[in-house]
């Protein structure tokens, strides 16, 4: 499960999964005891996520015991002591606890705002005056004054696009005059998005500060969101170097394909055979889900005009001629339907950071009982020497009390230790006074953050179970890799022996014994003549090709192999029967396939069988390992508690 999905349960107070009563011990393996609240939480999560038949409690208990036995084996192999594990878990724990720090009222308000933004898209232009987040006040003021002067000129009648080309620090403004096209919610950094959607059509916003600097935004248009689109297309490529005759040939070809589609031809089949977007052609022309701004405007305009299942007429973009089919389209549902999805996205944006900062500031304000700002400011003249070697500093200075937060006292030494650990130093752009003030604010936020995280972890059983889930999940992954995955993938002797024992299982249902002839600039007639000779007398095929190549500058390339139809583009485009295929053209290259024979149950090589064979080997290794685990790590199940659990939750 993705980290953000796990955090989401904490952010939006989802339905509680734990037993309302005090949890009881359900089973134990060694020193690890699993309580009823942990088990029912994981059981409910399994029911929610599984696509298969719902498992009974007894069936899931058996699976969960196996999971815990794998975790026990990981600990027995000291995987929990490896630095790679410790670092990964620490990083995750810090992320989860940090994201759990929110001002819930602020977050819930932004949740509603974000949902409302998701229903529309804006077409906006912007001008950026760059200034770094850490810039001194003087630089920040200079940037602000500059962006305000530009805005005043635009409000006074200057053209926005012309001003963007002249002054914007966004490099793309030289070409697009600052126009960003259409975008919806969660496509821009949070302050920019918020300002764009709060500005009326035709208006220019007041300056907006982001991590990039100051922006002003002009709203060119507002429209309902196009949502998420699933589409397939057929593409025939064109380029500016093509002759008029070649361009006409391509247009005629796309028109022929469109006629075939209108007469009932299968879209996916034609896309696989003819589309020159090779990435999507492999999937029958299917494109990944996309939203506004992801495709060129002409493509987006056509696909959004279609009804589900409809096919467009041929149209041209900068890439060539397309035919597009709208497969599916998703627009935002009700707030209740979209709440979880919006909350997950919002928690990953600066919107979540805003909510955290508000909570941290509130904690600092409520829990600061004493503070000596003068003592902090007095460090500015000596900050370099303090960072370099605090040990030679007068004890009276380093032991000066500067902050009491949450009943804990902090001194100058605590502050300097924090700066040293942060590895940030004053620069020519950051004078010492500005640096000390900024780092002291960071210091307080850091202390408050750690205190709040400790409070959340200690006070929330849900959080403890969430962290335990991830802790054990990493261990289980690592032991699976050690015991199963790496062995099956990397032990060449093990793989070879397994293949020899089972190679009768690994065969092609049907393959073709083929020759492929291809060349640039050759006529279809010449290619078919050589192909006919190669089919009639296969033993002389190299001689026929060599003889042709000796007389002609357009050399024929001969390739031979035995493969199934889906393994190569050339074979996919054949009629898959003995004989000579039609000539296939790709640009100036022509290709013909000669199928000499069709073979069934043809043995795969170890390389061809490797994918499915490795999967089978993994299953064998895991089954043997689980048998060993059942003996080594015997579970003790409290059957009485199990029956109580079933009754309490109406589970069978």
C-alpha positions, 0 to 999 in steps of 0.5 A: 500500500502506498504511504500516502494511502496509509497516512490518509486514514489519520488525516481524515479520521476514517472509520475506526477498525480497532475493537472499541473494547480493550484488545485481548491477546489473540495469538502469539509467536515467540515473544510477539503477541497479536491483539484483537484490534491489530488482527481485525484492523488488518482483516478489514483492510484485506477485505477492502483491498482483495479482488478475490472471494472474501476470506473467512476469519479462520482463512485469514488467520492462517495467512496472518500467522504465516505473515508473522512467521516470516517476520519472526524469521526475518528477526532471527536472521537479524534483518531488523538490525541492518542499517538499510532497514533502520534507515528505511523505517525511520524515514517512513516513520518520520514522514507518517508522523510529520503528515499526521500533524495538521490543523484539522479545521484548516485542512477540512476547509481546504479540502472543500476548496480543493474539491470545488477547484477540481470541478473546473480548469483555468487557462492562465498566463503568469509572470515570474520574478525569481527570488529564493525562499531563503533570500534576505528581506532586502532581496525579497522586497526588491523582487516584490516591488518589481512585480508590483511595478509590472502589474501596475503597468499591465493594469494601466494598459500594457499587454500581459504577453509582451510584459511576460516576454520582457520581464518574466524569469520563466524561460518559456515566457519568451515563446509562450508569452507566459501562457500555461494553457489549461490546468486543473486542481493539483497541477501547480504549487499550492499558493499559485493554484489557490490564487489562480482559481480565486482570480476572476476571468480577465483579471490579474492577481496581486503578487503570489509568493511561491518557492520560485519567487513572486508571480502575477497571474492573468486568467484567460478562461475558465471551463468545466474540467475535462476530467480524466480521459482514457482513449486510443489512437492510430497515428501516421507520422508526418514531418516537415521534410516530406514531399507533397506526394508522400504527405498525400500518400499518408493522408490517403492511408489514414482515410482508408483506415477510417473507412475500414473502421466505419465498415466494422474493422476492429480499432485495436487490430488496426492500431496494432498493425498500422499505428506508428506510435509504437508505444501505444500500438502494442496495446491496440492504440491505448493511451494512459489516462490523461487530463487537460494539458497532457496532450497537444491542444488539437488532440485534446479538443477532438477527444473531448468532443467525442461521446464514450465509444465514438471514433473521430474522423482523421485529424492532423497535429504537429506529429501527423494524422490521427484517428482517436477513440474515446474509451472512457471519461471520469469527471469528479463525483460528489464531495463524499465520493471524492473526499478520500482522493482529494484528501490524499492529494492535498496531504501531499501538496503544500496545502498539507504543509500549511496545515502542519505549520498552523498546528506547529505555530499553535503548539509553540504559542501555547507551550512557550513559557520563556524566551530570550530573543535578545540573547539569540540576536546577540549571537549574530556577531559571533555565529561563525566562530560558534559554528566552527568551534563552540568548545572554545566559547565562554561557558556563560554564553553557551549555557545561556537559556534562550527557550523553554518549550513544553517545560523543557529548557534549551540553551545556546549550545542546543541551538548551535548544535542544531545549526551544525547538524543542519549543515547550513551556514551564513553566505554572502547573500545571508547576513549573520543577523538574518541567518540567526533569526531564520535558524532560530525560527527553524529551531523552534519549529523542529523542537515543536514538530518532534514533540508533537510527533512523540505525542501523536505516537504515544497517544494513538493506538491507530498510529502505533498499529500503522507504524507496526504494519510498515515495520513488519512489512519491510521485514517481510519484504526483505526476508522474502527477497533473501529466501525466495526472490533473489535465490530464484532470480540470481542462483544460476545453478538453481535455475538451471537444475529447475529448468532441466527438471521441468522443461516439458512444462515450458513450450510454445503452443504454436510457433512459426519457422520464418524468414524476414526480408526487408530493405529501403527503397526496394519495390514491392514486386522485387521483394515479392520475387525474392521471397517467392524464390526463398519459399520455393527453395529455402536452402538457397535463400542466402544465395538469392539475397546475396545475388540481388544485393550484388546487383542493387544499391538497396540491400535486402536484409535477411533474418531467420528465427522460430518464434510465436506470433506475439513475440515480434512486430513483424509476426503480429502484422502477418496473416499467421499462416504458411506462405508469403505475407503482404508487404508492410511499409514503414516509412521508406522501408518495406518488409515481407515475412515468409512462414515456412512451417507452423510448429506446435508444442515447440520447446522454449529455451531457458531464456524464453522460459525464464519469466514464467519459470522464475515465477514457478521456482519462487512458488516452490521455494516459498512453499518449502520455506513456509513448511519450515516456518510452521515447524520452527515458529509454532503459534499459540492461538487463543480459540476462545478469544477468536470465537468472541471476536467473530461474534463481536464483529459478526464475522464467520 
